[in-house]
Amino acid sequence: MEENKEKEDLKKYFDPKEYITKIVGKEDVDDAPAVDEDKVNSLITLITDTANRDIKEQALLTLKKEKGEELLLLAIASPKAKENRHKLVAACWESEINFSKYLPFFILLAIDDDYLVSLEAITVISTMEGPFDKKQVEDGIKKVKEAKKKIASERVVLLNDLAITLEDFIRE
């Protein structure tokens, strides 16, 4: 009975009558509706709070089923997620949602100063299925190569692997 209530609570986040968001990367920002911070904050808590560990998997399934990737991206970008951003990025690959159209966003996360955020973003990128915009991939490779010049040696290996993955996206 409690599990059914939790499922119903999760569904409200994907009800277009209740949830309004800005689209990440949308060109015409003036026409975009406002972000509902309460929904974003609730998702952050749902995914990152250890007390919710037992319902996290259901939340991820619901995100996938209801095409909630934009909500998850807004949660990642939220300043309130800073301490747990890596958990939210990990939720992207754990949800098995194809985030290919958000490749530039994940490249920025992959070159982030936070090692765990970077590692999780590289994992998301490696699970992307495509299709990919060749220009975005090429720009991503440039950003990764620039970032390699400015980072500690242990992270260079990660970024080398990322560059190879991105190059493979173009070859496919």
KEKE-839559 format. One record per atom (N, C-alpha, C): x, y, z. Coordinates in steps of 0.02 Angstrom, whole numbers, padded with zeros to 5 digits, always signed. Layout:
# KEKE-839559
XYZ/...
# end
This chain:
# KEKE-839559
+00041-00059+00000/+00000+00000+00000/+00044+00063+00000/+00095+00064+00043/+00141+00121+00047/+00178+00130-00020/+00197+00074-00052/+00233+00077-00116/+00189+00108-00170/+00124+00093-00172/+00079+00123-00220/+00074+00198-00211/+00073+00221-00149/+00070+00293-00135/+00133+00326-00161/+00191+00295-00150/+00254+00323-00173/+00255+00326-00249/+00229+00276-00283/+00226+00277-00356/+00182+00334-00380/+00125+00344-00346/+00080+00399-00365/+00114+00466-00353/+00152+00472-00298/+00188+00534-00284/+00239+00548-00339/+00273+00496-00363/+00322+00504-00416/+00290+00527-00481/+00231+00501-00497/+00198+00517-00560/+00181+00591-00565/+00169+00624-00509/+00150+00695-00513/+00206+00738-00541/+00268+00715-00535/+00324+00754-00562/+00324+00755-00638/+00287+00711-00669/+00287+00706-00741/+00219+00725-00771/+00175+00750-00730/+00109+00773-00753/+00118+00843-00781/+00106+00853-00847/+00116+00919-00877/+00073+00974-00846/+00019+00955-00812/-00022+01006-00780/+00010+01030-00715/+00052+00989-00685/+00084+01007-00622/+00156+01029-00631/+00190+01003-00681/+00261+01015-00689/+00275+01057-00750/+00310+01112-00740/+00330+01157-00794/+00404+01170-00786/+00441+01167-00840/+00513+01177-00835/+00540+01214-00896/+00599+01242-00888/+00636+01268-00946/+00671+01210-00978/+00677+01211-01042/+00712+01159-01078/+00786+01176-01080/+00828+01132-01056/+00900+01143-01055/+00924+01151-01126/+00960+01206-01139/+00987+01218-01205/+00938+01250-01253/+00878+01267-01230/+00828+01298-01274/+00852+01367-01294/+00849+01382-01360/+00874+01445-01385/+00833+01505-01362/+00767+01501-01367/+00725+01558-01351/+00703+01554-01278/+00747+01576-01234/+00736+01570-01162/+00676+01612-01139/+00661+01667-01173/+00606+01711-01152/+00539+01675-01155/+00531+01628-01202/+00468+01592-01208/+00463+01532-01161/+00518+01514-01129/+00519+01454-01087/+00484+01468-01020/+00442+01422-00998/+00410+01431-00933/+00461+01427-00875/+00441+01452-00818/+00485+01452-00760/+00496+01381-00734/+00553+01372-00702/+00570+01308-00672/+00534+01303-00605/+00505+01245-00592/+00473+01233-00527/+00526+01206-00480/+00554+01250-00439/+00609+01232-00394/+00589+01178-00345/+00526+01177-00323/+00504+01126-00276/+00511+01056-00306/+00493+01049-00369/+00497+00984-00402/+00571+00963-00410/+00612+01010-00429/+00684+00996-00437/+00713+00976-00369/+00698+01014-00318/+00724+00999-00251/+00699+00931-00226/+00637+00915-00241/+00610+00850-00220/+00647+00793-00255/+00661+00802-00319/+00698+00750-00355/+00769+00743-00328/+00801+00798-00312/+00868+00795-00283/+00867+00754-00219/+00819+00769-00176/+00813+00732-00113/+00797+00658-00125/+00751+00645-00171/+00731+00577-00185/+00790+00534-00208/+00833+00562-00249/+00889+00523-00277/+00950+00523-00231/+00962+00576-00195/+01025+00580-00157/+01020+00562-00083/+00961+00567-00054/+00954+00553+00018/+00956+00477+00029/+01000+00454+00072/+01007+00382+00086/+00943+00353+00116/+00902+00394+00145/+00839+00368+00173/+00791+00345+00118/+00803+00368+00057/+00760+00350+00000/+00790+00294-00043/+00840+00262-00018/+00875+00210-00057/+00827+00157-00084/+00777+00138-00045/+00731+00085-00066/+00684+00106-00122/+00671+00170-00130/+00627+00192-00184/+00665+00226-00242/+00730+00233-00236/+00769+00265-00288/+00762+00228-00355/+00765+00162-00353/+00760+00123-00415/+00693+00136-00449/+00640+00138-00411/+00574+00152-00439/+00572+00223-00468/+00604+00270-00434/+00606+00338-00459/+00642+00341-00526/+00697+00304-00533/+00734+00303-00595/+00694+00271-00651/+00657+00219-00635/+00614+00187-00685/+00559+00235-00708/+00532+00272-00660/+00480+00320-00676/+00508+00377-00719/+00568+00400-00703/+00599+00451-00745/+00605+00428-00817/+00627+00366-00826/+00635+00339-00894/+00567+00333-00929/+00519+00304-00895/+00453+00292-00924/+00419+00357-00943/+00426+00407-00901/+00391+00470-00910/+00433+00523-00946/+00490+00501-00974/+00535+00547-01010/+00553+00608-00967/+00579+00594-00909/+00595+00646-00861/+00667+00669-00862/+00701+00660-00919/+00772+00677-00922/+00784+00752-00910/+00739+00795-00933/+00750+00866-00922/+00745+00885-00848/+00701+00853-00812/+00696+00864-00740/+00761+00843-00706/+00788+00787-00726/+00851+00763-00698/+00908+00811-00715/+00910+00836-00776/+00962+00884-00795/+00957+00949-00754/+00895+00971-00743/+00886+01031-00701/+00909+01018-00630/+00898+00958-00605/+00921+00941-00537/+00997+00943-00535/+01029+00916-00586/+01103+00916-00589/+01129+00987-00590/+01097+01030-00628/+01120+01099-00635/+01103+01143-00574/+01060+01119-00531/+01038+01159-00474/+01096+01171-00425/+01104+01233-00401/+01155+01247-00351/+01145+01206-00287/+01084+01185-00273/+01070+01147-00212/+01096+01075-00217/+01115+01055-00277/+01140+00986-00287/+01216+00981-00282/+01249+01035-00269/+01323+01037-00272/+01357+00979-00235/+01337+00966-00174/+01369+00914-00135/+01353+00843-00160/+01297+00835-00194/+01276+00769-00217/+01270+00765-00293/+01300+00811-00328/+01294+00813-00401/+01315+00747-00432/+01367+00716-00406/+01391+00653-00435/+01337+00598-00431/+01296+00599-00378/+01242+00550-00372/+01188+00562-00425/+01175+00624-00438/+01124+00641-00489/+01149+00624-00559/+01214+00636-00572/+01242+00618-00637/+01242+00542-00644/+01258+00506-00590/+01256+00433-00592/+01185+00408-00606/+01135+00445-00582/+01065+00425-00594/+01049+00427-00669/+01086+00465-00707/+01075+00468-00780/+01089+00401-00812/+01146+00372-00796/+01161+00306-00827/+01123+00251-00792/+01109+00259-00728/+01070+00209-00692/+00999+00204-00718/+00972+00260-00742/+00903+00261-00767/+00898+00230-00837/+00954+00220-00869/+00957+00193-00937/+00922+00237-00989/+00918+00302-00975/+00891+00350-01023/+00948+00368-01071/+00932+00376-01135/+00981+00396-01184/+00987+00472-01183/+01042+00497-01157/+01054+00569-01151/+01096+00596-01209/+01097+00562-01265/+01140+00581-01322/+01130+00653-01344/+01068+00677-01344/+01057+00745-01368/+01084+00798-01320/+01105+00777-01261/+01133+00823-01212/+01209+00814-01205/+01240+00787-01257/+01312+00774-01255/+01353+00835-01232/+01342+00896-01258/+01382+00953-01235/+01377+00965-01159/+01319+00955-01131/+01309+00964-01059/+01353+00914-01020/+01353+00851-01043/+01391+00800-01008/+01467+00807-01019/+01486+00836-01075/+01557+00850-01085/+01581+00902-01034/+01540+00953-01023/+01557+01003-00972/+01563+00970-00903/+01518+00925-00888/+01522+00890-00824/+01584+00845-00822/+01602+00816-00878/+01660+00770-00881/+01726+00807-00868/+01728+00871-00883/+01790+00908-00871/+01785+00949-00806/+01733+00935-00766/+01723+00968-00702/+01781+00955-00655/+01793+01000-00609/+01847+00992-00560/+01834+00936-00511/+01771+00921-00499/+01753+00868-00452/+01763+00800-00486/+01808+00760-00459/+01826+00696-00489/+01766+00649-00497/+01724+00645-00445/+01666+00600-00449/+01615+00622-00502/+01604+00687-00507/+01559+00713-00559/+01587+00696-00627/+01652+00707-00635/+01685+00692-00698/+01679+00619-00716/+01693+00576-00669/+01690+00504-00680/+01620+00482-00700/+01570+00505-00665/+01501+00486-00680/+01479+00514-00748/+01499+00575-00765/+01482+00603-00830/+01514+00564-00887/+01575+00543-00878/+01609+00502-00928/+01572+00435-00936/+01547+00408-00882/+01508+00346-00885/+01444+00358-00925/+01410+00414-00913/+01349+00430-00951/+01365+00435-01025/+01418+00470-01042/+01438+00479-01112/+01453+00411-01144/+01487+00368-01108/+01506+00303-01136/+01444+00258-01149/+01388+00273-01116/+01328+00233-01126/+01280+00264-01177/+01298+00322-01203/+01255+00356-01252/+01251+00314-01316/+01191+00313-01345/+01178+00272-01404/+01178+00312-01469/+01175+00378-01465/+01170+00419-01525/+01098+00428-01545/+01086+00461-01599/+01134+00488-01647/+01168+00550-01619/+01225+00567-01649/+01264+00623-01625/+01273+00674-01681/+01274+00737-01661/+01290+00791-01706/+01366+00795-01711/+01391+00788-01772/+01464+00785-01782/+01499+00847-01754/+01470+00905-01764/+01500+00967-01740/+01504+00967-01663/+01452+00944-01630/+01453+00940-01557/+01507+00893-01532/+01515+00837-01566/+01567+00789-01546/+01636+00819-01557/+01646+00851-01614/+01711+00882-01627/+01726+00937-01577/+01676+00978-01560/+01686+01030-01509/+01702+00998-01442/+01669+00942-01427/+01682+00907-01364/+01754+00881-01361/+01778+00854-01415/+01847+00829-01418/+01896+00886-01404/+01883+00945-01434/+01926+01003-01422/+01925+01023-01348/+01866+01024-01318/+01860+01043-01248/+01897+00994-01203/+01892+00930-01219/+01926+00879-01179/+02002+00887-01185/+02026+00899-01245/+02098+00907-01255/+02124+00969-01219/+02085+01023-01219/+02104+01083-01182/+02105+01070-01107/+02055+01034-01083/+02050+01019-01012/+02109+00975-00989/+02131+00931-01032/+02187+00886-01013/+02250+00925-00997/+02259+00983-01027/+02318+01024-01015/+02318+01056-00946/+02260+01058-00914/+02253+01096-00851/+02238+01052-00790/+02241+00987-00797/+02219+00944-00742/+02276+00901-00714/+02261+00871-00657/+02309+00826-00625/+02317+00762-00666/+02374+00731-00659/+02392+00673-00701/+02344+00614-00696/+02316+00602-00637/+02272+00543-00629/+02207+00551-00670/+02187+00612-00683/+02126+00623-00722/+02139+00623-00797/+02201+00629-00817/+02217+00629-00889/+02196+00564-00921/+02204+00509-00885/+02184+00443-00911/+02109+00442-00926/+02070+00469-00880/+01998+00472-00891/+01981+00513-00953/+02012+00570-00960/+01997+00613-01017/+02024+00584-01082/+02080+00547-01079/+02103+00512-01139/+02051+00462-01163/+02024+00424-01116/+01972+00375-01132/+01910+00410-01160/+01893+00467-01132/+01835+00505-01156/+01847+00528-01228/+01907+00554-01242/+01922+00577-01310/+01916+00520-01360/+01938+00461-01341/+01933+00402-01385/+01859+00384-01397/+01820+00386-01343/+01748+00372-01349/+01715+00422-01397/+01732+00487-01390/+01702+00537-01433/+01724+00527-01506/+01787+00510-01516/+01811+00498-01584/+01774+00438-01615/+01759+00388-01574/+01721+00331-01599/+01649+00351-01619/+01620+00401-01586/+01554+00425-01604/+01553+00452-01676/+01607+00485-01696/+01611+00513-01763/+01621+00458-01815/+01659+00407-01797/+01674+00352-01844/+01614+00308-01857/+01569+00304-01810/+01512+00258-01817/+01462+00281-01868/
# end
